[in-house]
Amino acid sequence: MASTFEQRLTLAVAELAEGEVVSFGDIAARAGRPDAPRAAGSFLSKTKLKVPWWRVVYSSGKLPPCNVPKQTAQLRSEGVVVTGGRVRESPKGRFRKKRRSR
């Protein structure tokens, strides 16, 4: 049986929009535990649930070492720029390109 935190993580990841890339810390905070990014990563690496896990990366943009080719393909199909195993830019979320003010 999943813990309350795991249930909240599942919902938080399921709610991510196409092209929205966030960090493990971001998703842990959305699930009510900003102090638990590693627990979020561990859960996502093991879950068999159908959630868009590929939209969650390290805060630096680096992709976790498991399933890099699949995660890269999934992200690119959503318009995310991935080079060298790292998210450089995404349409939404933490890696969204900031517009310059005039």
Secondary structure, DSSP 8 states (H G I E B T S, - for coil): ---HHHHHHHHHHHT--TTEEEEHHHHHHHTT-TT-HHHHHHHHHH--S---GGGEE-TTSB--STTHHHHHHHHHHTT-EEETTEEEEBSEETTB------
